[in-house]
Each structure stands twice: as C-alpha cells, then as structure tokens.
Amino acid sequence: MQFDNTWKALLNPGSSNHYFATNALKPFQVNDSGFSLINAWWLSELCRLIYKKNSDENGKWNDTPTRNEILNRVHLQEHRFFNFEKAQCAIITSKKEIKDAFAVLVFRGTSGKLQNWIHNFNAFPNKWPCGGWVHKGFKKIFDEIWDDILTSLLSIRQPIFYTGHSLGAAMATMAASLKPPRALYTFGSPRVGNAEFINSLKDTRIYRVINSRDIVSSTPPSFFSYKFFHAGETYYLNHKDHSCVITDDSKEHIDTLTFKRHIISHRWFTSPPEFLADHAPINYSACLQDPL
C-alpha cells in the first residue's frame, strides 16, 4: 500500500476501491492482551472503509463494490449500518469461517457536511454522565446517535472492539466510557474531555495511534480553565524511509517551527502540507502495514 499525500485522500477518503491489500493477510488477534500491530492495521482499514458511501447514501447508482462486498472478501460482514444525519457508523462481525469470532463498532470521521465541521469547533465543556466534561460539539452528535447504537450492541455476543478516525475516534472514545469494549483503537483522534472523563476510561484498554505529524491530535487546544486530555496508551508512527517505528512515548511530535514553516511556504494548491496529509486515513494504514 502506497502513501497518498493528495487532497483527495484527505478530503474524500471513501473514494478508494482498494482495501485489505497485502501479500500476507494475518488474522485478527482477538485474544491479544495488549497492543497489536496486526489489529491496529485491520482496524485502520475498517476506519478507511467506513468512509465509503453506498448508493443508498449518496442517492445515485455507482458500479463500484459496496462496503459489504469488500468485507466479504476478508470474511467479514456489515451487521448493521447506522446512517444518522450528523454521524455514521457500523457494526462489523466476522463470518462463521473465522475461527475466533469478533465484532467491531467503527465510526466514520468528519464528513463534508458544514454542520459537522461546526460541531468540531464547538469546544466548550459539557457534562458527561460518567463524570467530568467533554467537548460540547462532540457530545451533541453522540447524544443523538447513542441510544440506537446501544440497542444493537446489546445483541452482540462476540468480543467487540471499538475504533474510529478523527471525529469517529472521538465518538468511539465516548462510547467506550459508557459501554467498555474488549479494546479501543483510535486513529488521528482529537482530545475529547477533561481528566475526570479520562478517569472513566481507566479500566478500558485504549490504544491511540497517531501519525507523528498529524495536527488533529493536538486539537482542541486547552484554553483558560478548560484542559483537554487524551485517553489511553499512545503509539506514534514515525516516518523513516517510507517505513515506521512505533513508540509509546508521550511527547508531542508536531513542533511549532515545523508548523509555521509549512503554513508559510507550502504550495497549498498542489497537495496538503505534511501536518494535514498525515491525517488522511490511507496514510495510517500504509504506515501500519510496512512492518507487517
């Protein structure tokens, strides 16, 4: 899988028809007790696939494979797709030929709809039922979708994992606080809430995967008395000669000088600068696939 540093990969990640492309497809590690690079790659691909819109979403016929047709190739299936006005997600389940059954709740990230971007910037605090407070814009979307999702989750008997990219990562994090999964893997996640909210997740296995130059992981900024924090263990993907090294250190990898240099000098009309290109879902999958 190749890195794709184009505006299309960043702004229209669902346009691809190529998923789970590797010469050695290793099975999902359902019973792994810690961070799994294999699981991270599988879940990053599901995060990428959930952006793909079927004909019933975009209102027009297309002859490209549907999400379920793509999933069937790797012995998975879309158990249920939730198409809410401001958010979309799906419950994916393994098919019977998979030895160790599992399920995944995967949330789509920010779509091109203006109201979703407005919610992203509504970073004032809002009370969370398990304690503390969270990003008001994220919670407003979550409150409108959670009851229907929870009803379906209660019928799932397989071990279930949660995942999401960008806004989807924020939704998955809030879901994990209310109904803990086997593990939560997030990609390019913004900060979601304060320290008390993070404490509500202390017993949940959370693995936060970040491309080292992805600026979204540094948002929203903490301001005045509102301190936003990340949850779980952090795994940075560091680009080195088109490969990656996974570390679990907690320092921020986006330095101010690099950010300013790209803002001033980058030719925005040709491709996104690195701090935005690194947020594209395909660049998470590509970076994770290299060491496999």
VOKOLBA-429091 format. One record per residue: x, y, z of N, C-alpha, C in turn; residue number from 1. Coordinates in steps of 0.001 Angstrom, whole numbers, plus 500000, padded with zeros to 6 digits. Layout:
BEGIN
(site (X Y Z) (X Y Z) (X Y Z) NUM)
...
//
This chain:
BEGIN
(site (500841 498812 500000) (500000 500000 500000) (500880 501242 500000) 1)
(site (500557 502188 499122) (501358 503391 498976) (500780 504547 499793) 2)
(site (501678 505408 500281) (501233 506638 500915) (500579 507519 499851) 3)
(site (499582 508284 500240) (498856 509141 499304) (498737 510535 499906) 4)
(site (499632 511407 499519) (499646 512761 500067) (498953 513730 499116) 5)
(site (497672 513437 498823) (496873 514289 497958) (495679 514839 498733) 6)
(site (495114 515914 498192) (493906 516470 498812) (492753 515463 498763) 7)
(site (492672 514676 497688) (491599 513706 497553) (491651 512670 498670) 8)
(site (492846 512189 498987) (492985 511192 500049) (492574 511758 501396) 9)
(site (492812 513044 501594) (492465 513690 502859) (490988 514037 502941) 10)
(site (490437 514619 501870) (489081 515158 501915) (488015 514184 501420) 11)
(site (488417 513177 500652) (487448 512198 500145) (488004 510793 500307) 12)
(site (488242 510361 501556) (488887 509060 501780) (488051 507870 501330) 13)
(site (486753 508067 501138) (485898 506963 500718) (485904 506697 499233) 14)
(site (486736 507400 498484) (486756 507233 497029) (487542 506008 496577) 15)
(site (488303 505400 497472) (489113 504248 497104) (488255 502996 496942) 16)
(site (488748 502059 496108) (488120 500745 495982) (489068 499620 496389) 17)
(site (490217 499987 496926) (491237 499007 497272) (491461 499001 498788) 18)
(site (491111 497873 499404) (491215 497735 500850) (491780 496350 501197) 19)
(site (492391 496260 502357) (492943 494999 502859) (493902 494359 501853) 20)
(site (494661 495226 501151) (495573 494747 500112) (496947 494480 500709) 21)
(site (497262 493220 500912) (498568 492826 501412) (498860 491410 500947) 22)
(site (500117 491108 500787) (500510 489780 500321) (500401 488718 501409) 23)
(site (500374 489142 502648) (500297 488199 503773) (499252 488691 504765) 24)
(site (497998 488330 504520) (496903 488791 505363) (496876 487972 506646) 25)
(site (497316 488566 507719) (497363 487867 509001) (496027 488019 509721) 26)
(site (495555 486968 510378) (494232 487026 511021) (494199 488004 512188) 27)
(site (493024 488552 512410) (492798 489452 513537) (493071 488714 514843) 28)
(site (493794 489368 515762) (494206 488741 517020) (493188 489053 518119) 29)
(site (492116 488279 518144) (491010 488552 519060) (491454 488485 520516) 30)
(site (492305 487544 520833) (492664 487299 522231) (493967 487949 522655) 31)
(site (494499 488838 521838) (495728 489534 522213) (495458 490417 523429) 32)
(site (496329 490327 524427) (496080 491024 525697) (496648 492440 525738) 33)
(site (497385 492845 524698) (497963 494189 524667) (497830 494795 523285) 34)
(site (498612 495838 523039) (498581 496472 521726) (499032 495488 520662) 35)
(site (498285 495414 519568) (498613 494526 518463) (498753 495329 517185) 36)
(site (499915 495253 516560) (500122 495932 515292) (499196 495368 514219) 37)
(site (498964 494052 514280) (498057 493419 513314) (496641 493970 513484) 38)
(site (496166 494021 514724) (494823 494550 514971) (494721 496022 514582) 39)
(site (495771 496777 514868) (495774 498201 514511) (495599 498372 513008) 40)
(site (496286 497535 512237) (496154 497643 510774) (494751 497264 510313) 41)
(site (494203 496132 510815) (492846 495742 510443) (491849 496858 510759) 42)
(site (491968 497423 511944) (491003 498441 512362) (491202 499750 511596) 43)
(site (492441 500063 511237) (492663 501259 510417) (492020 501093 509046) 44)
(site (492025 499873 508510) (491369 499631 507229) (489845 499730 507352) 45)
(site (489298 499261 508473) (487862 499426 508690) (487493 500899 508835) 46)
(site (488374 501669 509494) (488149 503112 509608) (488170 503780 508237) 47)
(site (489016 503283 507364) (489097 503824 506000) (487876 503402 505193) 48)
(site (487464 502138 505321) (486338 501632 504543) (485025 502291 504926) 49)
(site (484832 502638 506198) (483559 503198 506636) (483269 504551 505975) 50)
(site (484314 505201 505441) (484095 506451 504707) (483439 506205 503346) 51)
(site (483517 504991 502846) (482967 504689 501530) (481446 504707 501585) 52)
(site (480826 505466 500704) (479373 505597 500697) (478756 504659 499667) 53)
(site (477759 503899 500111) (476993 503069 499192) (475957 503915 498465) 54)
(site (475322 503328 497474) (474360 504070 496653) (473207 504634 497472) 55)
(site (472796 503925 498530) (471660 504402 499315) (472011 505633 500144) 56)
(site (473291 505958 500272) (473694 507172 500992) (473790 508372 500075) 57)
(site (474435 508187 498925) (474655 509347 498056) (473539 509562 497039) 58)
(site (472537 508675 497027) (471365 508887 496189) (471581 508636 494715) 59)
(site (472688 508036 494337) (472922 507741 492929) (473618 506387 492802) 60)
(site (473350 505739 491692) (473895 504416 491457) (475378 504516 491104) 61)
(site (476174 503632 491660) (477565 503518 491216) (477911 502042 491110) 62)
(site (478830 501737 490199) (479151 500340 489917) (480398 499871 490654) 63)
(site (480797 500615 491693) (481945 500192 492494) (481481 499221 493571) 64)
(site (482365 498405 494112) (481961 497447 495151) (481389 498164 496375) 65)
(site (480397 497565 496985) (479840 498114 498215) (480758 497783 499387) 66)
(site (480506 498406 500536) (481297 498093 501725) (481199 496607 502060) 67)
(site (479987 496068 501969) (479791 494668 502350) (480489 493718 501374) 68)
(site (480490 494051 500105) (481198 493223 499124) (482696 493204 499418) 69)
(site (483231 494331 499819) (484650 494399 500178) (484915 493604 501454) 70)
(site (484031 493734 502428) (484185 492997 503685) (484114 491488 503463) 71)
(site (483231 491060 502582) (483075 489625 502326) (484358 488986 501821) 72)
(site (485183 489760 501146) (486439 489230 500619) (487384 488808 501737) 73)
(site (487217 489417 502917) (488095 489084 504054) (487285 488438 505184) 74)
(site (486148 487826 504817) (485325 487036 505737) (484729 487872 506873) 75)
(site (484368 489101 506532) (483646 489969 507468) (482331 490373 506823) 76)
(site (481430 490946 507622) (480150 491402 507097) (479650 492593 507894) 77)
(site (478871 493419 507228) (478292 494583 507891) (476997 494132 508562) 78)
(site (477065 493963 509865) (475904 493510 510633) (474807 494563 510616) 79)
(site (475194 495809 510812) (474242 496913 510721) (474991 498210 510458) 80)
(site (474428 499026 509575) (474969 500353 509293) (474001 501399 509828) 81)
(site (474538 502386 510543) (473728 503462 511121) (474000 504734 510328) 82)
(site (472954 505230 509669) (473111 506438 508859) (472333 507582 509498) 83)
(site (472933 508183 510527) (472312 509322 511192) (472606 510593 510404) 84)
(site (471892 511649 510719) (472070 512903 509983) (473483 513454 510139) 85)
(site (474035 513384 511357) (475318 514026 511620) (476454 513037 511868) 86)
(site (476165 511759 511836) (477214 510763 512084) (476804 509436 511459) 87)
(site (477807 508648 511127) (477579 507327 510566) (478529 506337 511243) 88)
(site (478050 505123 511409) (478894 504078 511981) (478333 502726 511578) 89)
(site (479070 501670 511887) (478613 500331 511539) (479104 499338 512576) 90)
(site (478339 498275 512729) (478807 497121 513495) (479219 496064 512475) 91)
(site (480476 495678 512510) (481041 494681 511613) (481218 493393 512407) 92)
(site (480837 492263 511834) (481031 490986 512517) (481793 490028 511597) 93)
(site (482520 489114 512221) (483227 488093 511447) (482236 487030 510984) 94)
(site (482545 486402 509853) (481696 485338 509330) (482070 484008 509979) 95)
(site (481251 483000 509788) (481411 481745 510519) (482713 481019 510221) 96)
(site (483348 481315 509057) (484603 480643 508739) (485795 481186 509530) 97)
(site (485594 482307 510231) (486641 482836 511103) (486640 482035 512411) 98)
(site (487779 481493 512774) (487870 480630 513951) (487494 481359 515231) 99)
(site (488112 482515 515469) (487823 483302 516671) (486911 484464 516295) 100)
(site (485647 484325 516627) (484654 485335 516240) (484911 486652 516961) 101)
(site (484601 487745 516280) (484737 489062 516889) (483821 490040 516171) 102)
(site (483638 491203 516766) (482831 492268 516177) (483565 493594 516359) 103)
(site (483223 494554 515518) (483842 495878 515579) (482762 496938 515414) 104)
(site (482750 497905 516300) (481934 499109 516128) (482859 500183 515592) 105)
(site (482623 500605 514353) (483512 501574 513708) (482729 502829 513349) 106)
(site (483251 503971 513734) (482620 505269 513480) (483320 505984 512327) 107)
(site (482536 506604 511477) (483076 507432 510399) (483525 508770 510966) 108)
(site (484566 509331 510390) (485046 510639 510805) (484228 511762 510192) 109)
(site (484746 512959 510268) (484032 514140 509793) (483738 514041 508309) 110)
(site (482488 514248 507945) (482097 514270 506537) (482226 515691 506016) 111)
(site (481874 515873 504770) (481979 517200 504169) (480840 518131 504549) 112)
(site (479909 517652 505394) (478777 518488 505757) (479209 519627 506678) 113)
(site (478737 520829 506376) (479144 522012 507118) (478827 521901 508601) 114)
(site (477655 521323 508946) (477277 521280 510361) (478229 520406 511167) 115)
(site (478818 519385 510541) (479766 518539 511260) (481042 519291 511588) 116)
(site (481503 520120 510663) (482686 520931 510931) (482392 521975 512009) 117)
(site (481182 522512 512016) (480801 523476 513054) (480832 522810 514423) 118)
(site (480310 521602 514517) (480343 520866 515785) (481784 520630 516231) 119)
(site (482698 520386 515292) (484094 520152 515640) (484706 521341 516360) 120)
(site (484254 522547 516018) (484827 523751 516602) (484109 524197 517881) 121)
(site (483030 523527 518233) (482261 523880 519430) (482902 523200 520640) 122)
(site (484057 523741 521061) (484907 523053 522039) (484645 523463 523486) 123)
(site (483478 524008 523780) (483156 524319 525167) (482817 523028 525912) 124)
(site (482948 523003 527242) (482703 521773 528005) (481225 521486 528198) 125)
(site (480914 520194 528268) (479551 519755 528530) (479612 518554 529463) 126)
(site (478741 518513 530459) (478793 517482 531495) (478647 516088 530905) 127)
(site (479472 515155 531410) (479434 513774 530960) (478811 512897 532046) 128)
(site (477914 511940 531696) (477201 511166 532720) (478093 510305 533615) 129)
(site (479285 509925 533136) (480192 509104 533957) (481181 509946 534747) 130)
(site (481004 511258 534699) (481892 512149 535435) (482709 513024 534518) 131)
(site (482953 514258 534967) (483758 515190 534195) (482970 515843 533078) 132)
(site (483702 516375 532119) (483051 517000 530976) (483795 516651 529687) 133)
(site (483082 516812 528569) (483642 516519 527255) (483352 517685 526310) 134)
(site (483962 517628 525157) (483785 518596 524073) (482293 518683 523726) 135)
(site (481725 519879 523829) (480282 520055 523658) (479810 519641 522268) 136)
(site (480567 519993 521217) (480167 519646 519857) (480151 518152 519633) 137)
(site (481179 517460 520141) (481224 516005 520009) (480049 515360 520740) 138)
(site (479770 515840 521954) (478704 515238 522755) (477328 515451 522121) 139)
(site (477121 516581 521511) (475828 516858 520882) (475542 515824 519790) 140)
(site (476556 515518 518985) (476388 514493 517953) (476167 513130 518604) 141)
(site (476991 512811 519604) (476939 511500 520249) (475583 511244 520886) 142)
(site (475031 512245 521561) (473749 512082 522255) (472618 511729 521287) 143)
(site (472743 512163 520048) (471693 511919 519059) (471757 510519 518456) 144)
(site (472866 509812 518656) (473037 508521 517994) (473172 507340 518956) 145)
(site (473526 507599 520213) (473960 506515 521093) (472870 505511 521433) 146)
(site (471655 505933 521686) (470610 505005 522116) (470379 503901 521086) 147)
(site (470321 504259 519807) (470105 503257 518762) (471294 502303 518665) 148)
(site (472498 502855 518786) (473691 502011 518710) (473721 501033 519886) 149)
(site (473444 501537 521078) (473483 500694 522271) (472509 499530 522164) 150)
(site (471318 499772 521644) (470335 498701 521480) (470904 497563 520644) 151)
(site (471608 497897 519574) (472203 496864 518725) (473400 496204 519391) 152)
(site (474170 496968 520135) (475344 496404 520808) (474945 495337 521821) 153)
(site (473792 495514 522450) (473345 494567 523474) (473060 493180 522902) 154)
(site (472885 493105 521585) (472613 491804 520955) (473892 491117 520472) 155)
(site (475031 491788 520568) (476293 491220 520095) (476892 490334 521179) 156)
(site (477192 489096 520814) (477744 488148 521783) (479258 487947 521608) 157)
(site (479816 488330 520469) (481251 488179 520239) (482027 489270 520986) 158)
(site (483308 489026 521264) (484147 490113 521783) (484099 491277 520796) 159)
(site (483894 492480 521304) (483741 493622 520406) (484828 494657 520647) 160)
(site (485324 495204 519549) (486336 496249 519558) (485698 497514 519006) 161)
(site (486119 498678 519529) (485652 499957 519004) (486806 500623 518273) 162)
(site (486465 501396 517246) (487501 502118 516530) (486901 503305 515794) 163)
(site (487749 504228 515391) (487310 505397 514639) (488488 506270 514295) 164)
(site (488324 507070 513255) (489345 508009 512798) (488795 509422 512930) 165)
(site (489597 510342 513449) (489228 511754 513537) (487993 511916 514434) 166)
(site (486930 512543 513938) (485698 512673 514726) (485183 511299 515137) 167)
(site (485365 510301 514263) (484959 508940 514602) (485686 508407 515817) 168)
(site (486949 508808 515981) (487722 508400 517158) (487138 509009 518421) 169)
(site (486689 510255 518342) (486057 510904 519491) (484755 510193 519865) 170)
(site (483949 509827 518848) (482703 509100 519108) (482984 507748 519767) 171)
(site (484000 507042 519256) (484349 505730 519802) (484833 505835 521244) 172)
(site (485543 506907 521557) (486049 507112 522915) (484900 507340 523888) 173)
(site (483927 508150 523501) (482771 508373 524368) (481947 507095 524534) 174)
(site (481817 506321 523450) (481094 505054 523537) (481775 504103 524519) 175)
(site (483114 504092 524513) (483865 503197 525402) (483670 503562 526865) 176)
(site (483420 504839 527136) (483184 505271 528510) (481855 504720 529040) 177)
(site (480856 504586 528164) (479531 504143 528590) (479358 502634 528524) 178)
(site (479961 502005 527517) (479890 500538 527392) (481262 500045 526936) 179)
(site (482114 499653 527853) (483505 499311 527514) (483601 498141 526530) 180)
(site (484488 498243 525531) (484726 497164 524581) (485876 496268 525051) 181)
(site (486203 495253 524263) (487396 494461 524534) (488631 495367 524460) 182)
(site (488649 496247 523457) (489715 497245 523336) (489239 498343 522401) 183)
(site (489810 499519 522572) (489523 500672 521712) (490803 501082 521015) 184)
(site (490755 501157 519684) (491869 501668 518882) (491382 502929 518172) 185)
(site (492092 504034 518368) (491721 505261 517667) (492855 505712 516761) 186)
(site (492499 506446 515711) (493465 506927 514722) (493214 508415 514466) 187)
(site (494253 509217 514669) (494109 510655 514452) (493062 511278 515340) 188)
(site (493001 510840 516594) (491943 511302 517495) (492234 512701 518033) 189)
(site (491227 513560 518058) (491350 514800 518818) (491196 514498 520298) 190)
(site (491493 515482 521142) (491226 515336 522569) (489718 515437 522794) 191)
(site (489223 514683 523762) (487770 514580 523924) (487254 515254 525186) 192)
(site (487952 515108 526325) (487406 515645 527566) (488472 515924 528599) 193)
(site (488020 516193 529829) (488960 516565 530892) (489455 515326 531635) 194)
(site (490263 515556 532672) (490904 514452 533390) (489873 513527 534043) 195)
(site (488775 514069 534545) (487762 513229 535188) (487083 512330 534163) 196)
(site (486838 512840 532971) (486287 511999 531905) (487277 510896 531550) 197)
(site (488547 511238 531412) (489575 510238 531099) (489597 509150 532174) 198)
(site (489359 509533 533414) (489358 508558 534507) (488241 507526 534356) 199)
(site (487146 507909 533693) (486046 506966 533472) (486450 505844 532525) 200)
(site (487599 505997 531863) (488086 505008 530908) (489276 504217 531439) 201)
(site (489578 504371 532707) (490817 503814 533263) (490885 502293 533187) 202)
(site (489743 501616 533148) (489743 500162 533099) (489574 499612 531683) 203)
(site (489613 500499 530695) (489448 500102 529299) (490791 500127 528585) 204)
(site (491067 499096 527800) (492302 499073 527009) (492144 500006 525819) 205)
(site (492903 501099 525835) (492797 502115 524789) (494163 502320 524156) 206)
(site (494204 502216 522826) (495443 502399 522079) (495220 503522 521060) 207)
(site (495894 504634 521303) (495725 505825 520469) (496885 505898 519476) 208)
(site (496582 505644 518213) (497600 505620 517170) (497618 506973 516460) 209)
(site (498824 507556 516377) (498969 508905 515831) (500096 508937 514814) 210)
(site (499809 509370 513594) (500868 509701 512659) (501595 510916 513220) 211)
(site (502912 510865 513225) (503699 511801 514026) (503479 513270 513674) 212)
(site (503011 513544 512452) (502834 514946 512059) (501363 515344 511927) 213)
(site (500471 514505 512427) (499031 514746 512319) (498606 515812 513326) 214)
(site (498235 516975 512826) (497930 518107 513710) (496606 517924 514449) 215)
(site (495702 517092 513931) (494408 516911 514583) (494577 516351 515989) 216)
(site (495646 515578 516199) (495884 515013 517533) (496207 516081 518567) 217)
(site (496493 517299 518110) (496800 518402 519029) (495601 519306 519269) 218)
(site (494435 518904 518787) (493224 519698 518951) (492207 518940 519804) 219)
(site (491247 519655 520436) (491247 521105 520580) (492301 521540 521588) 220)
(site (492816 522761 521459) (493809 523225 522431) (493166 523472 523786) 221)
(site (493940 523327 524827) (493445 523682 526157) (493481 525198 526304) 222)
(site (492429 525773 526840) (492405 527220 526990) (491678 527589 528276) 223)
(site (492136 528693 528861) (491594 529168 530128) (491555 528021 531143) 224)
(site (490392 527723 531678) (490287 526663 532684) (489893 525329 532070) 225)
(site (489767 525263 530739) (489333 524042 530076) (490551 523262 529591) 226)
(site (490861 522182 530254) (492023 521380 529915) (491561 520063 529278) 227)
(site (491852 519899 527994) (491504 518683 527282) (492661 517698 527336) 228)
(site (492335 516398 527485) (493364 515367 527574) (493040 514210 526632) 229)
(site (494079 513419 526336) (493913 512190 525573) (493765 511013 526526) 230)
(site (493134 509951 526038) (492958 508735 526831) (493840 507614 526287) 231)
(site (494284 506744 527172) (494950 505520 526770) (496426 505647 526458) 232)
(site (496984 504546 525945) (498387 504495 525555) (498553 505106 524163) 233)
(site (499656 505827 523992) (499901 506496 522727) (500956 505756 521919) 234)
(site (500661 505561 520633) (501603 504917 519718) (501794 505823 518506) 235)
(site (502990 506402 518402) (503309 507299 517292) (503884 506515 516131) 236)
(site (503449 506860 514924) (504001 506280 513711) (504994 507280 513138) 237)
(site (506265 506945 513194) (507312 507848 512730) (507810 507422 511364) 238)
(site (507708 508326 510394) (508121 508015 509033) (509646 508016 508929) 239)
(site (510198 506905 508471) (511632 506818 508237) (511850 505975 506991) 240)
(site (512215 506646 505905) (512444 505934 504653) (511250 505068 504265) 241)
(site (510055 505679 504324) (508808 505018 503939) (508487 503802 504804) 242)
(site (508993 503767 506009) (508629 502729 506962) (508204 503427 508240) 243)
(site (507977 502681 509280) (507571 503334 510515) (508153 502629 511723) 244)
(site (508302 503391 512778) (508728 502859 514064) (507646 503221 515061) 245)
(site (507135 502249 515805) (506075 502509 516771) (506699 502733 518135) 246)
(site (506390 503857 518731) (506882 504177 520060) (505700 504433 520962) 247)
(site (505936 504359 522265) (504847 504645 523196) (505184 505831 524085) 248)
(site (506088 506708 523586) (506393 507901 524359) (505273 508905 524195) 249)
(site (505189 509869 525126) (504033 510764 525168) (504334 512175 524697) 250)
(site (505539 512438 524202) (505849 513807 523792) (505136 514146 522486) 251)
(site (504826 515402 522313) (504183 515841 521084) (505217 515875 519968) 252)
(site (504838 515384 518775) (505770 515299 517661) (505618 516445 516666) 253)
(site (504691 517338 516893) (504492 518459 515976) (505081 519708 516612) 254)
(site (506235 520128 516138) (506850 521295 516747) (506390 522565 516050) 255)
(site (506419 523671 516777) (505874 524939 516298) (506595 525444 515061) 256)
(site (507925 525326 515018) (508683 525820 513875) (508300 525090 512595) 257)
(site (508139 523761 512689) (507737 522981 511518) (506359 523412 511034) 258)
(site (505446 523611 511968) (504094 524024 511614) (504103 525376 510903) 259)
(site (504818 526347 511452) (504873 527679 510854) (505521 527635 509472) 260)
(site (506567 526803 509327) (507255 526723 508041) (506309 526223 506957) 261)
(site (505503 525214 507265) (504569 524685 506276) (503458 525674 505965) 262)
(site (502981 526380 506965) (501930 527375 506740) (502412 528445 505768) 263)
(site (503642 528892 505924) (504168 529997 505135) (504604 529551 503740) 264)
(site (505304 528401 503669) (505981 528045 502423) (505255 527025 501558) 265)
(site (504264 526308 502107) (503684 525208 501347) (502817 525713 500199) 266)
(site (502869 525005 499081) (502018 525299 497938) (500710 524526 498109) 267)
(site (499770 525177 498726) (498535 524522 499153) (497712 523985 497984) 268)
(site (497846 524560 496793) (497007 524142 495688) (497457 522811 495088) 269)
(site (498666 522360 495367) (499153 521109 494790) (498896 519904 495695) 270)
(site (499108 520053 496968) (498921 518956 497920) (498842 519534 499318) 271)
(site (498230 518807 500251) (498173 519312 501624) (499548 519255 502272) 272)
(site (499840 520164 503193) (501102 520089 503936) (501135 518837 504796) 273)
(site (502322 518482 505267) (502503 517225 505988) (501581 517094 507195) 274)
(site (501369 518202 507928) (500578 518093 509156) (499106 517819 508867) 275)
(site (498661 518013 507609) (497318 517621 507206) (497332 516289 506462) 276)
(site (498313 516085 505583) (498395 514833 504826) (498510 513633 505752) 277)
(site (499195 513804 506870) (499349 512695 507820) (498031 512293 508467) 278)
(site (497008 513136 508339) (495702 512811 508927) (494872 511919 508001) 279)
(site (495228 511807 506733) (494462 511001 505788) (494424 509546 506235) 280)
(site (493250 508911 506244) (493151 507523 506726) (494087 506559 506020) 281)
(site (494275 506715 504708) (495121 505772 503989) (496566 505834 504468) 282)
(site (496997 506991 504978) (498377 507117 505438) (498585 506481 506812) 283)
(site (497519 506238 507533) (497610 505406 508740) (497775 503939 508339) 284)
(site (496921 503471 507436) (497007 502074 507011) (498350 501773 506359) 285)
(site (498824 502683 505514) (500089 502464 504813) (501256 502382 505792) 286)
(site (501246 503245 506791) (502332 503271 507774) (502293 502025 508657) 287)
(site (501107 501582 509012) (500971 500396 509856) (501310 499109 509102) 288)
(site (501046 499104 507804) (501279 497890 507028) (502756 497610 506798) 289)
(site (503590 498640 506769) (505008 498464 506453) (505718 497428 507324) 290)
(site (505515 497431 508651) (506249 496455 509476) (505635 495048 509480) 291)
(site (504441 494875 508892) (503769 493570 508970) (504443 492529 508086) 292)
//
